Amino acid sequence: MVKRTDVVWYAMRITYSRELALKEYLDSISVECYVPMHYEKITYQGKERRKLVPVVHNLIFVHTSRIRLDEIKQQMECKFPMRYIMDRETQSPIIVPDSQMADFIAVTATMDEQLVFLDPVEVQLKKGDRVRITGGILKGVEGNLIRIKGDRRVVVSIQGIMAVGSAFIHPSLIEKIG
């Protein structure tokens, strides 16, 4: 059971696509947070450009204690209305385990254009083998091996929130784990 003073990763919603403004504020008060980003092609004044944007608007992960996060929510309610993303079964805020968040950050921080972001409903992760990547920039990342768009990919999931499929991983860099 997680105590209110334990520092854990919370999945949060913020309205009106203000996740980057909230991230800037949290960074300024030394509260660790993460917004998964990717490059998107946009057309501006007839020219195509790449722009770094959040993968999912209104989503931010915050690494702090429940007490500290409740204080921030109360202080910033007018400027940044935040809500916990709740687990439907337990009716409590979703808490992402540190190891799962570390794997998720490792995969998404590469901002590789071959990353595929998935809704957890789209992927039945229980069907894939549990694997660990043994080499390359994603060495040590654990996830489920599945086939997406014809390639073997390792999917790292944050239960009930999002899943991300890595770029193609060569079979020699994957080991099956229990």
C-alpha positions, 0 to 999 in steps of 0.5 A: 500500500502506498503511503501519502508521503511516498514519492511515486509516479502519478498519471495526471490530466490537465485541461486545455493542452497546458501540459507543457506550461505545467511541466515548466512550472513543476520544473521551476519548483523542482518537482520531477515530471515527464511529458512524452513528446514526439515530432509531428509534421505541420504545415505553416505558411505553405511550408512543411516543418517538424515540430516537437509536440506532446504525444497525448495532450492533457497528460503529464506524469508527476513524481512526488508524494501525494501530500505534495501533489495535493498542495500543488493542485490546491495552490494552482487550481485556477491556473492549472486545473489538474486531476488524478487519472483514476483506476476504475477498479480501485477508485484510487489514483493510478500510480506507475511503478518506478521501473515501469516509468523508467522503461517508458521514459527510456523508450519515449525519450528517443523520440524515434520516428518509428515509435508507435503509440498505442491505446492500451485497449489496442494491444493485448499485452498478456499475449506477448512474451515478456522480454528484456532488450540486451543491447543498444540504446534501449539496453535493460528495457523490459516489455512485451514482444509483439508484432506491429506493422510486420516488425518485432517491437518491444511494447512498454505499457503504463497500465490503463494509460498508454503503451508505446512500441519501440522501433524494430529490435533485432532478435539477437538483442532480445532475451525472454524473461520469466 
